[in-house]
Amino acid sequence: MAKGWYWGPWNSNLGVSVGFANQGVDEPHFHRRMAEIYLIACGTSQMRVEAETIELSQGHVILVEPGEAHTFLSCSPDYFHFVLGSPGLEGEEALLDKVLVPRSRLGL
């Protein structure tokens, strides 16, 4: 039996950005408009979202809403994640959506 999944209305032009990384970046920031969904493919990491430290490992999914400050604190050597951003932004629009914040906002 075939299995699969989709997100949003079937056969639509859903505006999402898709990326991946082999480590999380420690750069506290939030996005004005974009939500980010991280899908952890392997390894472990610690992510800080506002004042909460979250332990992530293979199979975990985390949603970071617009306006929520976040950063990665650590990652294992085998770490790898996919990230979906919605709405999908590109170029200058994506750069302007990201706002750096002081570590103190995250209680760090």
mmCIF file of the C-alpha atoms, coordinates in Angstrom:
data_MODEL
# 
_entry.id   MODEL 
# 
loop_
_atom_site.group_PDB 
_atom_site.id 
_atom_site.type_symbol 
_atom_site.label_atom_id 
_atom_site.label_alt_id 
_atom_site.label_comp_id 
_atom_site.label_asym_id 
_atom_site.label_entity_id 
_atom_site.label_seq_id 
_atom_site.pdbx_PDB_ins_code 
_atom_site.Cartn_x 
_atom_site.Cartn_y 
_atom_site.Cartn_z 
_atom_site.occupancy 
_atom_site.B_iso_or_equiv 
_atom_site.pdbx_formal_charge 
_atom_site.auth_seq_id 
_atom_site.auth_comp_id 
_atom_site.auth_asym_id 
_atom_site.auth_atom_id 
_atom_site.pdbx_PDB_model_num 
ATOM 1   C CA . MET A 1 1   ? 0.000  0.000  0.000  1.00 0.00 ? 1   MET A CA 1 
ATOM 2   C CA . ALA A 1 2   ? 1.418  3.397  -0.979 1.00 0.00 ? 2   ALA A CA 1 
ATOM 3   C CA . LYS A 1 3   ? 1.890  5.978  1.764  1.00 0.00 ? 3   LYS A CA 1 
ATOM 4   C CA . GLY A 1 4   ? 2.639  9.675  1.622  1.00 0.00 ? 4   GLY A CA 1 
ATOM 5   C CA . TRP A 1 5   ? 1.620  13.048 2.882  1.00 0.00 ? 5   TRP A CA 1 
ATOM 6   C CA . TYR A 1 6   ? 0.972  16.559 1.710  1.00 0.00 ? 6   TYR A CA 1 
ATOM 7   C CA . TRP A 1 7   ? 0.574  19.937 3.310  1.00 0.00 ? 7   TRP A CA 1 
ATOM 8   C CA . GLY A 1 8   ? -2.079 22.427 2.323  1.00 0.00 ? 8   GLY A CA 1 
ATOM 9   C CA . PRO A 1 9   ? -4.763 22.080 -0.303 1.00 0.00 ? 9   PRO A CA 1 
ATOM 10  C CA . TRP A 1 10  ? -3.904 19.309 -2.736 1.00 0.00 ? 10  TRP A CA 1 
ATOM 11  C CA . ASN A 1 11  ? -2.410 20.500 -6.050 1.00 0.00 ? 11  ASN A CA 1 
ATOM 12  C CA . SER A 1 12  ? -2.109 24.095 -4.825 1.00 0.00 ? 12  SER A CA 1 
ATOM 13  C CA . ASN A 1 13  ? 0.644  26.667 -5.107 1.00 0.00 ? 13  ASN A CA 1 
ATOM 14  C CA . LEU A 1 14  ? 1.412  26.547 -1.393 1.00 0.00 ? 14  LEU A CA 1 
ATOM 15  C CA . GLY A 1 15  ? 4.079  29.150 -0.652 1.00 0.00 ? 15  GLY A CA 1 
ATOM 16  C CA . VAL A 1 16  ? 6.713  27.458 1.497  1.00 0.00 ? 16  VAL A CA 1 
ATOM 17  C CA . SER A 1 17  ? 10.477 27.636 1.612  1.00 0.00 ? 17  SER A CA 1 
ATOM 18  C CA . VAL A 1 18  ? 12.320 24.367 2.220  1.00 0.00 ? 18  VAL A CA 1 
ATOM 19  C CA . GLY A 1 19  ? 15.859 24.112 3.564  1.00 0.00 ? 19  GLY A CA 1 
ATOM 20  C CA . PHE A 1 20  ? 18.176 21.786 5.438  1.00 0.00 ? 20  PHE A CA 1 
ATOM 21  C CA . ALA A 1 21  ? 21.228 22.052 7.685  1.00 0.00 ? 21  ALA A CA 1 
ATOM 22  C CA . ASN A 1 22  ? 23.759 19.786 9.354  1.00 0.00 ? 22  ASN A CA 1 
ATOM 23  C CA . GLN A 1 23  ? 23.931 22.054 12.393 1.00 0.00 ? 23  GLN A CA 1 
ATOM 24  C CA . GLY A 1 24  ? 21.749 24.615 14.075 1.00 0.00 ? 24  GLY A CA 1 
ATOM 25  C CA . VAL A 1 25  ? 23.062 28.163 14.152 1.00 0.00 ? 25  VAL A CA 1 
ATOM 26  C CA . ASP A 1 26  ? 23.391 30.019 17.461 1.00 0.00 ? 26  ASP A CA 1 
ATOM 27  C CA . GLU A 1 27  ? 22.018 33.387 16.313 1.00 0.00 ? 27  GLU A CA 1 
ATOM 28  C CA . PRO A 1 28  ? 19.076 34.589 18.432 1.00 0.00 ? 28  PRO A CA 1 
ATOM 29  C CA . HIS A 1 29  ? 16.351 36.025 16.194 1.00 0.00 ? 29  HIS A CA 1 
ATOM 30  C CA . PHE A 1 30  ? 12.676 36.021 15.320 1.00 0.00 ? 30  PHE A CA 1 
ATOM 31  C CA . HIS A 1 31  ? 10.746 36.338 12.077 1.00 0.00 ? 31  HIS A CA 1 
ATOM 32  C CA . ARG A 1 32  ? 8.143  39.052 11.584 1.00 0.00 ? 32  ARG A CA 1 
ATOM 33  C CA . ARG A 1 33  ? 5.872  37.005 9.280  1.00 0.00 ? 33  ARG A CA 1 
ATOM 34  C CA . MET A 1 34  ? 7.349  33.563 8.690  1.00 0.00 ? 34  MET A CA 1 
ATOM 35  C CA . ALA A 1 35  ? 6.653  30.466 10.784 1.00 0.00 ? 35  ALA A CA 1 
ATOM 36  C CA . GLU A 1 36  ? 9.373  27.794 10.748 1.00 0.00 ? 36  GLU A CA 1 
ATOM 37  C CA . ILE A 1 37  ? 8.800  24.066 11.091 1.00 0.00 ? 37  ILE A CA 1 
ATOM 38  C CA . TYR A 1 38  ? 11.908 22.035 11.904 1.00 0.00 ? 38  TYR A CA 1 
ATOM 39  C CA . LEU A 1 39  ? 11.896 18.296 11.159 1.00 0.00 ? 39  LEU A CA 1 
ATOM 40  C CA . ILE A 1 40  ? 14.795 16.530 12.886 1.00 0.00 ? 40  ILE A CA 1 
ATOM 41  C CA . ALA A 1 41  ? 16.166 13.798 10.608 1.00 0.00 ? 41  ALA A CA 1 
ATOM 42  C CA . CYS A 1 42  ? 19.014 12.556 12.799 1.00 0.00 ? 42  CYS A CA 1 
ATOM 43  C CA . GLY A 1 43  ? 21.121 13.447 15.801 1.00 0.00 ? 43  GLY A CA 1 
ATOM 44  C CA . THR A 1 44  ? 20.183 15.643 18.741 1.00 0.00 ? 44  THR A CA 1 
ATOM 45  C CA . SER A 1 45  ? 20.121 19.342 19.507 1.00 0.00 ? 45  SER A CA 1 
ATOM 46  C CA . GLN A 1 46  ? 19.036 21.892 22.064 1.00 0.00 ? 46  GLN A CA 1 
ATOM 47  C CA . MET A 1 47  ? 16.922 24.777 20.809 1.00 0.00 ? 47  MET A CA 1 
ATOM 48  C CA . ARG A 1 48  ? 15.898 27.798 22.835 1.00 0.00 ? 48  ARG A CA 1 
ATOM 49  C CA . VAL A 1 49  ? 12.470 29.294 22.040 1.00 0.00 ? 49  VAL A CA 1 
ATOM 50  C CA . GLU A 1 50  ? 11.875 32.406 24.141 1.00 0.00 ? 50  GLU A CA 1 
ATOM 51  C CA . ALA A 1 51  ? 12.646 31.269 27.735 1.00 0.00 ? 51  ALA A CA 1 
ATOM 52  C CA . GLU A 1 52  ? 12.297 27.513 27.121 1.00 0.00 ? 52  GLU A CA 1 
ATOM 53  C CA . THR A 1 53  ? 15.097 25.080 26.231 1.00 0.00 ? 53  THR A CA 1 
ATOM 54  C CA . ILE A 1 54  ? 13.818 22.209 24.099 1.00 0.00 ? 54  ILE A CA 1 
ATOM 55  C CA . GLU A 1 55  ? 15.638 18.911 23.589 1.00 0.00 ? 55  GLU A CA 1 
ATOM 56  C CA . LEU A 1 56  ? 15.237 17.681 20.015 1.00 0.00 ? 56  LEU A CA 1 
ATOM 57  C CA . SER A 1 57  ? 16.122 14.311 18.489 1.00 0.00 ? 57  SER A CA 1 
ATOM 58  C CA . GLN A 1 58  ? 15.409 12.208 15.412 1.00 0.00 ? 58  GLN A CA 1 
ATOM 59  C CA . GLY A 1 59  ? 11.726 12.221 14.512 1.00 0.00 ? 59  GLY A CA 1 
ATOM 60  C CA . HIS A 1 60  ? 10.868 15.378 16.442 1.00 0.00 ? 60  HIS A CA 1 
ATOM 61  C CA . VAL A 1 61  ? 9.072  18.296 14.814 1.00 0.00 ? 61  VAL A CA 1 
ATOM 62  C CA . ILE A 1 62  ? 8.917  21.796 16.265 1.00 0.00 ? 62  ILE A CA 1 
ATOM 63  C CA . LEU A 1 63  ? 6.921  24.801 15.103 1.00 0.00 ? 63  LEU A CA 1 
ATOM 64  C CA . VAL A 1 64  ? 8.338  28.272 15.778 1.00 0.00 ? 64  VAL A CA 1 
ATOM 65  C CA . GLU A 1 65  ? 5.652  30.913 15.286 1.00 0.00 ? 65  GLU A CA 1 
ATOM 66  C CA . PRO A 1 66  ? 6.273  34.410 13.877 1.00 0.00 ? 66  PRO A CA 1 
ATOM 67  C CA . GLY A 1 67  ? 7.509  36.693 16.645 1.00 0.00 ? 67  GLY A CA 1 
ATOM 68  C CA . GLU A 1 68  ? 8.983  33.864 18.770 1.00 0.00 ? 68  GLU A CA 1 
ATOM 69  C CA . ALA A 1 69  ? 12.676 34.464 19.402 1.00 0.00 ? 69  ALA A CA 1 
ATOM 70  C CA . HIS A 1 70  ? 14.754 31.314 18.959 1.00 0.00 ? 70  HIS A CA 1 
ATOM 71  C CA . THR A 1 71  ? 18.271 29.953 18.529 1.00 0.00 ? 71  THR A CA 1 
ATOM 72  C CA . PHE A 1 72  ? 20.162 26.672 18.662 1.00 0.00 ? 72  PHE A CA 1 
ATOM 73  C CA . LEU A 1 73  ? 22.339 26.051 21.704 1.00 0.00 ? 73  LEU A CA 1 
ATOM 74  C CA . SER A 1 74  ? 24.042 22.780 20.714 1.00 0.00 ? 74  SER A CA 1 
ATOM 75  C CA . CYS A 1 75  ? 23.978 19.953 18.163 1.00 0.00 ? 75  CYS A CA 1 
ATOM 76  C CA . SER A 1 76  ? 25.456 16.467 18.030 1.00 0.00 ? 76  SER A CA 1 
ATOM 77  C CA . PRO A 1 77  ? 28.051 15.736 15.309 1.00 0.00 ? 77  PRO A CA 1 
ATOM 78  C CA . ASP A 1 78  ? 25.497 13.663 13.345 1.00 0.00 ? 78  ASP A CA 1 
ATOM 79  C CA . TYR A 1 79  ? 22.757 16.310 13.517 1.00 0.00 ? 79  TYR A CA 1 
ATOM 80  C CA . PHE A 1 80  ? 20.628 17.072 10.438 1.00 0.00 ? 80  PHE A CA 1 
ATOM 81  C CA . HIS A 1 81  ? 17.295 18.881 10.040 1.00 0.00 ? 81  HIS A CA 1 
ATOM 82  C CA . PHE A 1 82  ? 14.899 20.075 7.378  1.00 0.00 ? 82  PHE A CA 1 
ATOM 83  C CA . VAL A 1 83  ? 13.139 23.397 7.847  1.00 0.00 ? 83  VAL A CA 1 
ATOM 84  C CA . LEU A 1 84  ? 9.938  24.618 6.204  1.00 0.00 ? 84  LEU A CA 1 
ATOM 85  C CA . GLY A 1 85  ? 9.150  28.322 6.223  1.00 0.00 ? 85  GLY A CA 1 
ATOM 86  C CA . SER A 1 86  ? 5.666  29.675 5.611  1.00 0.00 ? 86  SER A CA 1 
ATOM 87  C CA . PRO A 1 87  ? 4.965  31.968 3.942  1.00 0.00 ? 87  PRO A CA 1 
ATOM 88  C CA . GLY A 1 88  ? 7.876  31.190 1.661  1.00 0.00 ? 88  GLY A CA 1 
ATOM 89  C CA . LEU A 1 89  ? 9.991  34.341 1.411  1.00 0.00 ? 89  LEU A CA 1 
ATOM 90  C CA . GLU A 1 90  ? 13.019 34.973 -0.743 1.00 0.00 ? 90  GLU A CA 1 
ATOM 91  C CA . GLY A 1 91  ? 15.690 37.565 -1.379 1.00 0.00 ? 91  GLY A CA 1 
ATOM 92  C CA . GLU A 1 92  ? 15.366 40.940 0.295  1.00 0.00 ? 92  GLU A CA 1 
ATOM 93  C CA . GLU A 1 93  ? 11.940 40.060 1.685  1.00 0.00 ? 93  GLU A CA 1 
ATOM 94  C CA . ALA A 1 94  ? 13.423 37.110 3.588  1.00 0.00 ? 94  ALA A CA 1 
ATOM 95  C CA . LEU A 1 95  ? 16.313 39.194 4.915  1.00 0.00 ? 95  LEU A CA 1 
ATOM 96  C CA . LEU A 1 96  ? 13.968 41.899 6.206  1.00 0.00 ? 96  LEU A CA 1 
ATOM 97  C CA . ASP A 1 97  ? 11.735 39.319 7.912  1.00 0.00 ? 97  ASP A CA 1 
ATOM 98  C CA . LYS A 1 98  ? 14.555 38.154 10.214 1.00 0.00 ? 98  LYS A CA 1 
ATOM 99  C CA . VAL A 1 99  ? 15.188 40.318 13.295 1.00 0.00 ? 99  VAL A CA 1 
ATOM 100 C CA . LEU A 1 100 ? 18.239 39.668 15.511 1.00 0.00 ? 100 LEU A CA 1 
ATOM 101 C CA . VAL A 1 101 ? 17.615 39.908 19.252 1.00 0.00 ? 101 VAL A CA 1 
ATOM 102 C CA . PRO A 1 102 ? 19.894 40.042 22.311 1.00 0.00 ? 102 PRO A CA 1 
ATOM 103 C CA . ARG A 1 103 ? 20.555 36.748 24.106 1.00 0.00 ? 103 ARG A CA 1 
ATOM 104 C CA . SER A 1 104 ? 18.924 38.261 27.185 1.00 0.00 ? 104 SER A CA 1 
ATOM 105 C CA . ARG A 1 105 ? 15.514 38.104 25.470 1.00 0.00 ? 105 ARG A CA 1 
ATOM 106 C CA . LEU A 1 106 ? 15.890 34.305 25.603 1.00 0.00 ? 106 LEU A CA 1 
ATOM 107 C CA . GLY A 1 107 ? 17.075 34.369 29.196 1.00 0.00 ? 107 GLY A CA 1 
ATOM 108 C CA . LEU A 1 108 ? 20.626 33.470 28.151 1.00 0.00 ? 108 LEU A CA 1 
# 
